[in-house]
Amino acid sequence: MAFVKKEHPAKSVVKGFLTGGSMVVMSYPLEYCKTQMQLQSKTNPEFTNMADCFKKTFNKHGFSGLYKGASVRIFGAGAQQMFRWGAYTNISNLFRDEKGKISVIGNTLSGLGAGVVEAVCAVTPVETIKTRVNDDMRRGTGNYRGSGDAIVKILKSEGPLGLYRGALPTILKQACNQAVRMPLQLQFFTMISFGDESKKKSPIYNGIAGAMAGVGSVFLTQPQDCVKSRMQGEQAKELYKGTLDCAMKMFRNEGITVFFAGSVPRSIQMAANVGLTFAIYPMIGQLLDKVWP
């Protein structure tokens, strides 16, 4: 990234955590609608599009319904960004030359490593809780009162591994996401800034480049995301033997298009999320530099 520099590892961790929490507060309703679109049956859909999902959820549950499961996601996103930027900064330092420059291959490998770390340490358990709470509300089964209640009940009934349902597609998705986004963001930034080094800490330029990279990565990772959402649903344990079985049944029962369900809302969500991430991270970095040089 244009704004990433060699610094104390703990500083990258703090910046990442603050970035993730701020980003989710602003974009969670889009993520909620995306998840609902993926969980619904393709043959008998409850929602026609993202706007319909937003409207029906608001009418039935109020504004708070759009933030169902958000508490764990806010904390989880902070942890996710903490692991992502901490891992990316430290791995990319191995590939940077004496001037801090990094090659496209080095950037891709650094993003790949960061994606694996964030998937294992934060994304999988957080996404499992969020998806199951949302699925429970959609079905009206009333199994969980909220994210905290879901964590306790899942641990009691399924143990720690219950939080890692759908781990494989999540790791594949996050690894591909960051392997694509990190170099893409840098390339888009270079294009729109015309190589002007003075703009490398600009939230606007970095945010726009991040949004473009986010949309570009969606179509490479959407199938993994759809399988992940199914694997983390409330009935997944009864319906599927594993990740491959889930993917095969989705294909046989609903066709190839099922793997791209929710692509439009996810593209919008990723443009917002990734754009905000790349805009907020350097802003927090500038503020933190004043108290932690």
C-alpha positions in Angstrom: 0.0 0.0 0.0 1.1 3.5 -0.7 0.6 4.5 2.9 2.1 1.4 4.6 5.5 2.0 6.1 7.9 0.1 8.4 6.8 0.7 12.0 6.3 -0.9 15.3 4.1 -4.0 14.9 1.9 -3.0 17.9 1.1 0.3 16.1 -0.3 -1.5 13.1 -2.4 -3.7 15.4 -3.9 -0.6 17.1 -4.6 1.1 13.8 -6.2 -2.0 12.4 -8.5 -2.5 15.4 -9.8 1.1 15.3 -10.2 1.0 11.6 -12.3 -2.2 11.6 -14.7 -1.1 14.4 -15.3 2.3 12.7 -15.9 0.7 9.3 -18.5 -1.8 10.5 -20.6 0.9 12.4 -21.0 2.7 9.1 -21.6 -0.2 6.7 -23.3 -3.0 8.7 -26.8 -2.7 7.2 -25.4 -3.4 3.8 -23.6 -6.5 5.1 -26.8 -7.6 6.9 -28.8 -7.4 3.6 -26.1 -9.3 1.7 -26.2 -12.2 4.2 -30.0 -12.4 4.1 -29.9 -12.5 0.2 -27.4 -15.4 0.4 -29.3 -17.4 3.1 -32.7 -17.4 1.4 -33.7 -20.2 -1.0 -33.0 -19.5 -4.6 -36.2 -21.4 -5.7 -38.5 -19.6 -3.2 -36.8 -16.3 -2.3 -38.1 -14.1 0.5 -36.5 -10.9 -0.9 -36.4 -9.7 -4.5 -33.4 -7.5 -4.1 -31.3 -5.6 -1.5 -33.8 -2.7 -1.3 -36.7 -5.1 -0.7 -34.7 -6.8 2.1 -33.9 -3.5 3.7 -37.6 -2.4 3.6 -39.0 -5.7 4.9 -36.5 -5.9 7.7 -37.1 -2.3 8.7 -40.9 -2.7 8.7 -40.8 -5.9 10.7 -38.0 -5.3 13.2 -37.3 -1.6 13.0 -33.9 0.1 12.4 -32.3 -2.1 15.1 -33.1 -5.1 13.0 -30.6 -4.0 10.4 -28.0 -4.1 13.2 -28.9 -7.6 14.4 -25.6 -9.4 15.3 -23.7 -6.2 14.8 -22.1 -6.1 18.3 -20.0 -9.2 17.7 -19.2 -8.0 14.2 -18.0 -4.6 15.4 -15.6 -6.2 17.8 -14.8 -9.0 15.3 -14.1 -6.4 12.5 -11.7 -4.7 14.8 -9.9 -8.0 15.5 -10.1 -8.8 11.7 -8.4 -5.6 10.7 -6.0 -5.9 13.6 -4.8 -9.3 12.4 -5.0 -8.2 8.7 -2.9 -5.1 9.0 -0.6 -6.5 11.6 0.1 -9.6 9.4 0.3 -7.6 6.1 2.7 -5.0 7.6 5.1 -7.6 9.0 5.0 -9.9 6.0 5.4 -7.1 3.5 8.4 -5.9 5.4 10.1 -9.1 4.2 9.6 -8.1 0.6 10.4 -4.3 0.7 13.6 -2.9 -0.5 15.7 -0.3 1.4 13.4 2.5 0.0 10.2 0.7 1.2 9.1 -0.3 -2.3 7.4 -3.7 -2.9 6.8 -5.7 -6.0 3.4 -6.8 -7.2 4.3 -10.5 -6.4 5.5 -9.5 -2.9 2.4 -7.5 -2.4 0.2 -10.4 -3.5 2.0 -12.8 -1.2 1.7 -10.4 1.7 -2.0 -10.0 1.1 -2.4 -13.8 0.8 -0.7 -14.3 4.1 -2.7 -11.6 5.8 -6.0 -13.1 4.5 -5.1 -16.5 5.9 -4.2 -15.0 9.3 -7.4 -12.9 9.6 -9.6 -15.9 8.5 -8.2 -18.2 11.2 -7.9 -15.8 14.0 -11.0 -13.6 13.6 -13.2 -13.9 10.5 -14.5 -17.5 10.7 -15.8 -17.4 14.3 -17.3 -13.9 13.9 -19.0 -14.8 10.6 -20.4 -18.0 12.0 -22.0 -16.1 14.9 -23.3 -13.3 12.7 -24.7 -15.7 10.1 -26.5 -17.9 12.7 -28.0 -15.0 14.5 -29.3 -13.5 11.3 -30.6 -16.9 10.0 -32.3 -17.4 13.3 -34.1 -14.0 13.0 -35.0 -14.7 9.4 -36.6 -18.0 10.3 -38.2 -16.7 13.4 -37.0 -19.7 15.4 -36.0 -17.6 18.4 -33.0 -19.7 19.4 -30.8 -16.7 20.2 -31.4 -13.5 22.0 -28.3 -11.9 20.5 -24.7 -12.5 19.7 -23.5 -13.1 23.2 -26.3 -15.7 23.8 -25.4 -17.4 20.5 -21.8 -17.7 21.5 -22.7 -19.3 24.8 -25.2 -21.7 23.3 -22.9 -22.7 20.3 -20.0 -23.4 22.7 -22.2 -25.5 25.0 -23.9 -27.6 22.3 -21.1 -27.9 19.7 -17.8 -26.9 21.5 -15.2 -24.5 20.0 -15.3 -26.2 16.6 -18.9 -25.0 16.3 -17.5 -21.5 15.8 -15.3 -22.8 12.9 -18.0 -24.2 10.7 -17.2 -23.2 7.1 -13.6 -22.5 7.9 -12.2 -23.8 4.6 -14.3 -21.6 2.3 -13.7 -18.7 4.6 -9.9 -19.1 4.5 -10.0 -19.5 0.7 -12.2 -16.4 0.4 -10.1 -14.2 2.7 -6.8 -15.3 1.2 -8.1 -14.6 -2.3 -9.6 -11.3 -1.2 -6.4 -9.8 0.2 -4.2 -11.4 -2.4 -6.3 -9.5 -5.0 -7.2 -6.3 -3.1 -3.7 -5.3 -1.9 -2.0 -5.1 -5.3 -5.2 -3.9 -7.0 -5.6 -1.0 -4.6 -2.0 0.0 -5.2 -2.4 -0.2 -9.0 -5.6 1.8 -8.9 -4.1 4.4 -6.5 -1.1 4.8 -8.9 -3.5 5.3 -11.8 -5.8 7.9 -10.2 -3.0 9.8 -8.5 -0.8 9.7 -11.6 2.1 8.5 -9.4 2.0 11.6 -7.2 3.8 10.5 -4.0 2.4 13.5 -2.1 -1.1 11.9 -2.2 0.0 8.5 -0.7 -1.6 9.4 2.7 -4.7 11.0 1.2 -7.9 9.3 2.6 -9.8 10.3 -0.6 -7.4 8.8 -3.1 -6.8 5.7 -1.0 -10.5 5.3 -0.4 -11.5 5.5 -4.0 -8.7 3.1 -5.0 -9.8 0.8 -2.2 -13.5 0.8 -3.4 -12.4 -0.1 -6.9 -10.2 -2.9 -5.6 -13.1 -4.2 -3.4 -15.5 -4.5 -6.4 -12.9 -6.1 -8.5 -12.3 -8.8 -5.9 -16.0 -9.7 -5.4 -16.4 -11.8 -8.5 -13.3 -13.8 -7.8 -14.5 -14.7 -4.3 -18.3 -14.7 -4.5 -18.7 -18.6 -4.9 -16.6 -19.1 -1.7 -18.7 -16.5 0.1 -22.0 -18.2 -0.9 -20.8 -21.6 0.2 -19.5 -20.1 3.5 -22.8 -18.5 4.3 -24.7 -21.8 3.7 -22.2 -23.7 5.8 -22.7 -21.3 8.7 -26.5 -21.3 8.5 -28.6 -22.8 11.3 -29.4 -26.0 9.4 -26.0 -26.6 7.8 -25.1 -29.4 10.2 -28.2 -31.4 9.2 -28.0 -30.6 5.5 -24.4 -30.9 4.6 -21.5 -33.3 5.3 -18.9 -30.7 4.6 -17.8 -27.9 2.4 -17.5 -29.9 -0.9 -20.9 -31.6 -0.2 -22.5 -28.2 0.4 -21.1 -26.8 -2.9 -22.2 -29.9 -4.9 -25.7 -29.8 -3.5 -26.0 -26.1 -4.2 -25.0 -26.7 -7.8 -27.3 -29.7 -8.3 -30.4 -28.1 -6.7 -30.1 -24.5 -7.7 -27.6 -24.2 -10.6 -24.4 -22.3 -11.2 -26.1 -18.9 -10.5 -26.5 -19.8 -6.9 -22.8 -19.2 -6.4 -23.3 -15.6 -7.4 -26.3 -14.8 -5.3 -26.0 -11.5 -3.6 -23.3 -10.3 -6.0 -24.8 -6.8 -6.4 -25.3 -6.1 -2.7 -21.9 -7.6 -1.9 -20.3 -5.4 -4.6 -21.9 -2.3 -3.0 -20.9 -3.6 0.4 -17.3 -4.3 -0.6 -17.0 -0.9 -2.3 -18.1 0.7 0.9 -16.2 -1.5 3.3 -12.9 -1.6 1.4 -13.1 2.0 0.4 -13.7 3.0 4.1 -11.0 0.7 5.3 -8.4 2.3 3.0 -9.6 5.8 3.8 -9.9 5.4 7.6 -6.6 3.5 8.1 -4.3 6.3 6.9 -6.4 8.9 8.8 -6.1 7.0 12.1 -2.4 6.5 11.3 -1.9 10.3 11.0 -3.8 10.9 14.3 -1.8 8.1 16.0 1.5 9.5 14.7 0.9 12.7 16.8 0.8 10.8 20.1 2.8 7.7 19.1 5.7 8.8 16.8 
